[in-house]
Amino acid sequence: MSELERGRYLNLATFRRDGRAVETPVWFAESGGRLYAFSEGRAGKVKRLRNSPRARVAACDMRGRLRGAWQDASARVVSDPATVERAYASLRAKYGLQMRLADALSRLSGRYEKRAMLEITPARAASPD
């Protein structure tokens, strides 16, 4: 298992139209070989991913300080209900009470339904010959 898969936080870099990266630490969970994270639906990272799937990821701490090497990735906003529910189930399994509390507070504030689910596919490192 890689540092990225073991970590509690993922630094997700999305790219502006001018090519500059914007890095954001996020919670994430793996399901079916892909990584999932959620965000407020109108957040900059969501807008950037709607324009381009280009991304990169690295393991990090809660403040975004890197704990591993950057990996190229592609990412997209998913809306398929089954995929979204599977992603939330993975996040709840990984973060337990923290995720349930975040969900409850988001529901109370009316932000839960405004979330966007992000599906991240890290590029696979080439295997040595």
Accessible surface in RSA format (square Angstrom, percent):
REM  Atomic radii and reference values for relative SASA: ProtOr
REM  Chains: A
REM  Algorithm: Lee & Richards
REM  Probe-radius: 1.40
REM  Slices: 20
REM RES _ NUM      All-atoms   Total-Side   Main-Chain    Non-polar    All polar
REM                ABS   REL    ABS   REL    ABS   REL    ABS   REL    ABS   REL
RES MET A   1   166.77  86.4  98.79  65.4  67.98 161.9  98.08  83.4  68.69  91.0
RES SER A   2    55.65  47.0  43.40  57.9  12.25  28.2  49.52 105.5   6.13   8.6
RES GLU A   3    68.55  39.4  63.95  48.4   4.60  11.0  23.83  46.1  44.72  36.5
RES LEU A   4    14.52   8.1  12.67   9.1   1.84   4.6  12.67   8.9   1.84   5.0
RES GLU A   5    82.57  47.4  67.05  50.7  15.53  37.0  17.39  33.6  65.19  53.2
RES ARG A   6   134.76  56.6 107.76  54.9  27.00  64.3  53.56  73.2  81.20  49.2
RES GLY A   7    12.31  15.2   0.00   N/A  12.31  15.2  12.31  33.8   0.00   0.0
RES ARG A   8   102.41  43.0  97.92  49.9   4.49  10.7  57.09  78.0  45.32  27.5
RES TYR A   9    44.03  20.6  44.01  25.0   0.02   0.0  27.59  20.7  16.44  20.3
RES LEU A  10     0.00   0.0   0.00   0.0   0.00   0.0   0.00   0.0   0.00   0.0
RES ASN A  11     2.38   1.6   2.38   2.3   0.00   0.0   0.00   0.0   2.38   2.3
RES LEU A  12     0.92   0.5   0.06   0.0   0.86   2.2   0.06   0.0   0.86   2.3
RES ALA A  13     0.00   0.0   0.00   0.0   0.00   0.0   0.00   0.0   0.00   0.0
RES THR A  14     1.40   1.0   1.40   1.4   0.00   0.0   1.00   1.3   0.40   0.6
RES PHE A  15    23.99  12.0  17.07  10.6   6.92  18.0  17.07  10.3   6.92  19.8
RES ARG A  16   100.49  42.2  93.08  47.4   7.41  17.6  24.84  33.9  75.65  45.8
RES ARG A  17   206.89  86.9 163.89  83.5  43.01 102.4  82.00 112.1 124.89  75.7
RES ASP A  18    95.38  66.8  54.52  54.3  40.86  96.6  50.22 118.2  45.16  45.0
RES GLY A  19    36.89  45.5   0.00   N/A  36.89  45.5  22.68  62.2  14.21  31.8
RES ARG A  20   137.70  57.8 131.76  67.2   5.94  14.1  69.79  95.4  67.91  41.2
RES ALA A  21    41.57  38.2  12.46  19.2  29.11  66.2  12.46  17.5  29.11  77.1
RES VAL A  22    34.87  22.9  31.46  28.5   3.41   8.2  34.67  30.1   0.19   0.5
RES GLU A  23    88.28  50.7  61.23  46.3  27.06  64.4  15.66  30.3  72.62  59.3
RES THR A  24    33.03  23.5  32.50  32.9   0.53   1.3  24.76  33.3   8.27  12.5
RES PRO A  25    48.59  35.4  33.77  30.8  14.82  53.9  33.95  28.0  14.63  90.9
RES VAL A  26    14.15   9.3   7.84   7.1   6.31  15.2  14.15  12.3   0.00   0.0
RES TRP A  27    50.50  20.3  43.75  21.2   6.75  15.9  38.21  20.4  12.29  19.9
RES PHE A  28     1.61   0.8   1.61   1.0   0.00   0.0   1.61   1.0   0.00   0.0
RES ALA A  29     2.42   2.2   2.29   3.5   0.12   0.3   2.42   3.4   0.00   0.0
RES GLU A  30    86.21  49.5  68.87  52.1  17.35  41.3  30.23  58.5  55.98  45.7
RES SER A  31    14.11  11.9   7.89  10.5   6.22  14.3   5.36  11.4   8.75  12.3
RES GLY A  32    71.45  88.1   0.00   N/A  71.45  88.1  43.03 118.1  28.42  63.7
RES GLY A  33    34.61  42.7   0.00   N/A  34.61  42.7  26.33  72.3   8.27  18.5
RES ARG A  34    98.92  41.5  98.92  50.4   0.00   0.0   5.71   7.8  93.21  56.5
RES LEU A  35     6.80   3.8   6.80   4.9   0.00   0.0   6.80   4.8   0.00   0.0
RES TYR A  36     3.07   1.4   3.07   1.7   0.00   0.0   0.22   0.2   2.85   3.5
RES ALA A  37     0.00   0.0   0.00   0.0   0.00   0.0   0.00   0.0   0.00   0.0
RES PHE A  38    41.67  20.8  31.76  19.7   9.91  25.8  31.76  19.3   9.91  28.4
RES SER A  39     9.84   8.3   2.11   2.8   7.73  17.8   7.73  16.5   2.11   3.0
RES GLU A  40    67.86  39.0  57.93  43.8   9.93  23.6  48.28  93.4  19.58  16.0
RES GLY A  41    18.74  23.1   0.00   N/A  18.74  23.1   9.98  27.4   8.77  19.6
RES ARG A  42   180.61  75.8 170.32  86.8  10.28  24.5  69.49  95.0 111.12  67.3
RES ALA A  43    23.11  21.3  13.90  21.4   9.22  21.0  23.11  32.6   0.00   0.0
RES GLY A  44    33.39  41.2   0.00   N/A  33.39  41.2  20.22  55.5  13.17  29.5
RES LYS A  45    25.79  12.6  24.16  14.8   1.63   3.9   3.01   2.7  22.79  24.3
RES VAL A  46     0.29   0.2   0.29   0.3   0.00   0.0   0.29   0.2   0.00   0.0
RES LYS A  47   121.44  59.2 118.89  72.9   2.55   6.1  67.76  61.0  53.68  57.2
RES ARG A  48    39.99  16.8  38.50  19.6   1.49   3.5  15.01  20.5  24.98  15.1
RES LEU A  49     9.43   5.3   0.27   0.2   9.16  23.0   0.27   0.2   9.16  24.6
RES ARG A  50   156.55  65.7 118.46  60.4  38.09  90.7  55.42  75.7 101.12  61.3
RES ASN A  51    85.01  58.6  49.24  47.6  35.77  86.1  15.55  37.4  69.46  67.1
RES SER A  52    39.65  33.5  37.64  50.2   2.01   4.6  25.87  55.1  13.78  19.3
RES PRO A  53    80.17  58.4  80.17  73.1   0.00   0.0  80.17  66.2   0.00   0.0
RES ARG A  54   129.39  54.3 122.57  62.5   6.82  16.2  52.08  71.2  77.31  46.9
RES ALA A  55     2.99   2.8   0.00   0.0   2.99   6.8   0.00   0.0   2.99   7.9
RES ARG A  56    62.52  26.3  62.52  31.9   0.00   0.0   8.81  12.0  53.71  32.6
RES VAL A  57     0.00   0.0   0.00   0.0   0.00   0.0   0.00   0.0   0.00   0.0
RES ALA A  58     0.92   0.8   0.00   0.0   0.92   2.1   0.92   1.3   0.00   0.0
RES ALA A  59     2.84   2.6   1.65   2.5   1.20   2.7   1.65   2.3   1.20   3.2
RES CYS A  60     4.35   3.3   0.00   0.0   4.35  10.2   0.00   0.0   4.35   4.7
RES ASP A  61    15.09  10.6  13.79  13.7   1.30   3.1   9.43  22.2   5.66   5.6
RES MET A  62   131.47  68.1 114.35  75.7  17.13  40.8  77.72  66.1  53.75  71.2
RES ARG A  63   183.39  77.0 151.44  77.2  31.95  76.1  33.41  45.7 149.99  90.9
RES GLY A  64    14.42  17.8   0.00   N/A  14.42  17.8   5.73  15.7   8.69  19.5
RES ARG A  65   151.47  63.6 144.89  73.9   6.59  15.7  74.86 102.3  76.61  46.4
RES LEU A  66    82.54  46.0  52.90  37.8  29.65  74.5  52.95  37.2  29.60  79.7
RES ARG A  67   151.27  63.5 125.11  63.8  26.15  62.3  38.23  52.3 113.03  68.5
RES GLY A  68    29.39  36.2   0.00   N/A  29.39  36.2  22.30  61.2   7.09  15.9
RES ALA A  69    87.29  80.3  62.09  95.8  25.20  57.3  71.73 101.0  15.56  41.2
RES TRP A  70    67.02  26.9  43.01  20.8  24.01  56.4  34.13  18.2  32.89  53.4
RES GLN A  71    58.50  32.7  52.44  38.3   6.06  14.4  30.45  64.8  28.05  21.3
RES ASP A  72   104.51  73.2  97.77  97.3   6.74  15.9  23.15  54.5  81.37  81.1
RES ALA A  73    12.43  11.4   0.00   0.0  12.43  28.3   4.51   6.3   7.93  21.0
RES SER A  74    52.91  44.7  51.27  68.4   1.63   3.8  30.70  65.4  22.20  31.1
RES ALA A  75     2.97   2.7   0.00   0.0   2.97   6.8   2.37   3.3   0.61   1.6
RES ARG A  76   128.73  54.0 128.36  65.4   0.37   0.9  52.71  72.0  76.02  46.1
RES VAL A  77    33.54  22.1  12.61  11.4  20.94  50.5  12.61  11.0  20.94  56.8
RES VAL A  78     7.90   5.2   1.73   1.6   6.17  14.9   2.93   2.5   4.96  13.5
RES SER A  79   100.75  85.1  78.51 104.8  22.24  51.2  45.65  97.2  55.10  77.2
RES ASP A  80    74.64  52.3  66.41  66.1   8.22  19.4  35.00  82.4  39.64  39.5
RES PRO A  81   106.47  77.6  96.70  88.2   9.76  35.5 102.76  84.8   3.71  23.0
RES ALA A  82    67.27  61.9  53.54  82.6  13.73  31.2  62.41  87.9   4.86  12.9
RES THR A  83    16.59  11.8  16.46  16.7   0.13   0.3   1.98   2.7  14.61  22.1
RES VAL A  84    33.54  22.1  33.54  30.4   0.00   0.0  33.54  29.1   0.00   0.0
RES GLU A  85    95.77  55.0  95.31  72.1   0.46   1.1  52.95 102.4  42.81  35.0
RES ARG A  86   115.90  48.7 109.65  55.9   6.25  14.9  56.68  77.5  59.22  35.9
RES ALA A  87     0.15   0.1   0.00   0.0   0.15   0.3   0.00   0.0   0.15   0.4
RES TYR A  88    12.30   5.7  12.30   7.0   0.00   0.0   8.40   6.3   3.91   4.8
RES ALA A  89    51.47  47.3  44.19  68.2   7.28  16.6  47.01  66.2   4.47  11.8
RES SER A  90    22.32  18.9  13.64  18.2   8.68  20.0   9.02  19.2  13.30  18.6
RES LEU A  91     0.00   0.0   0.00   0.0   0.00   0.0   0.00   0.0   0.00   0.0
RES ARG A  92    44.73  18.8  43.92  22.4   0.80   1.9  19.32  26.4  25.41  15.4
RES ALA A  93    89.11  81.9  49.81  76.9  39.30  89.4  62.08  87.4  27.03  71.6
RES LYS A  94    63.46  31.0  37.32  22.9  26.14  62.2  44.09  39.7  19.37  20.6
RES TYR A  95     8.85   4.1   0.01   0.0   8.84  23.0   2.42   1.8   6.43   7.9
RES GLY A  96    23.22  28.6   0.00   N/A  23.22  28.6  22.72  62.3   0.50   1.1
RES LEU A  97   145.43  81.0 135.77  97.1   9.66  24.3 136.78  96.1   8.65  23.3
RES GLN A  98    85.53  47.8  79.07  57.8   6.46  15.4  36.88  78.5  48.66  36.9
RES MET A  99     0.00   0.0   0.00   0.0   0.00   0.0   0.00   0.0   0.00   0.0
RES ARG A 100   128.35  53.9 122.40  62.4   5.94  14.2  49.40  67.5  78.95  47.8
RES LEU A 101   101.74  56.7  98.37  70.4   3.36   8.5 101.50  71.3   0.23   0.6
RES ALA A 102    27.79  25.6  20.43  31.5   7.36  16.8  26.52  37.3   1.28   3.4
RES ASP A 103     3.55   2.5   3.55   3.5   0.00   0.0   2.73   6.4   0.82   0.8
RES ALA A 104    45.29  41.6  40.63  62.7   4.67  10.6  44.65  62.9   0.64   1.7
RES LEU A 105    95.41  53.1  92.91  66.5   2.51   6.3  92.91  65.2   2.51   6.7
RES SER A 106     9.92   8.4   9.92  13.2   0.00   0.0   0.00   0.0   9.92  13.9
RES ARG A 107   131.72  55.3 110.88  56.5  20.84  49.6  53.26  72.8  78.47  47.6
RES LEU A 108   153.68  85.6 119.47  85.5  34.20  86.0 122.95  86.3  30.72  82.7
RES SER A 109    63.24  53.4  25.50  34.0  37.74  86.9  37.49  79.8  25.76  36.1
RES GLY A 110    40.90  50.4   0.00   N/A  40.90  50.4  34.94  95.9   5.95  13.3
RES ARG A 111   127.44  53.5 126.30  64.4   1.14   2.7  43.96  60.1  83.48  50.6
RES TYR A 112    29.21  13.6  25.29  14.4   3.91  10.2  19.37  14.6   9.84  12.1
RES GLU A 113   153.79  88.3 124.49  94.2  29.30  69.8  63.85 123.5  89.93  73.4
RES LYS A 114   124.33  60.7 112.61  69.1  11.72  27.9  70.05  63.1  54.28  57.8
RES ARG A 115    37.16  15.6  12.73   6.5  24.43  58.2   8.18  11.2  28.98  17.6
RES ALA A 116     7.49   6.9   2.76   4.3   4.73  10.8   7.49  10.5   0.00   0.0
RES MET A 117     5.68   2.9   1.69   1.1   3.99   9.5   1.69   1.4   3.99   5.3
RES LEU A 118     0.00   0.0   0.00   0.0   0.00   0.0   0.00   0.0   0.00   0.0
RES GLU A 119    13.33   7.7  12.22   9.2   1.11   2.6   0.18   0.3  13.15  10.7
RES ILE A 120     0.00   0.0   0.00   0.0   0.00   0.0   0.00   0.0   0.00   0.0
RES THR A 121    46.07  32.8  43.68  44.3   2.40   5.7  35.52  47.7  10.56  16.0
RES PRO A 122     7.98   5.8   5.60   5.1   2.38   8.6   5.60   4.6   2.38  14.8
RES ALA A 123    53.88  49.5  40.16  62.0  13.73  31.2  50.77  71.5   3.11   8.2
RES ARG A 124   165.55  69.5 140.87  71.8  24.68  58.8  77.49 105.9  88.06  53.4
RES ALA A 125    94.36  86.8  61.61  95.1  32.74  74.5  72.50 102.1  21.86  57.9
RES ALA A 126    99.61  91.6  66.18 102.1  33.43  76.1  76.07 107.1  23.54  62.4
RES SER A 127    90.63  76.6  71.36  95.2  19.28  44.4  43.40  92.4  47.23  66.2
RES PRO A 128   133.05  97.0 101.95  92.9  31.11 113.1 113.45  93.7  19.60 121.8
RES ASP A 129   191.02 133.8 114.91 114.4  76.11 180.0  70.54 166.0 120.48 120.2
END  Absolute sums over single chains surface
CHAIN  1 A     7708.9       6068.9       1639.9       4138.7       3570.2
END  Absolute sums over all chains
TOTAL          7708.9       6068.9       1639.9       4138.7       3570.2
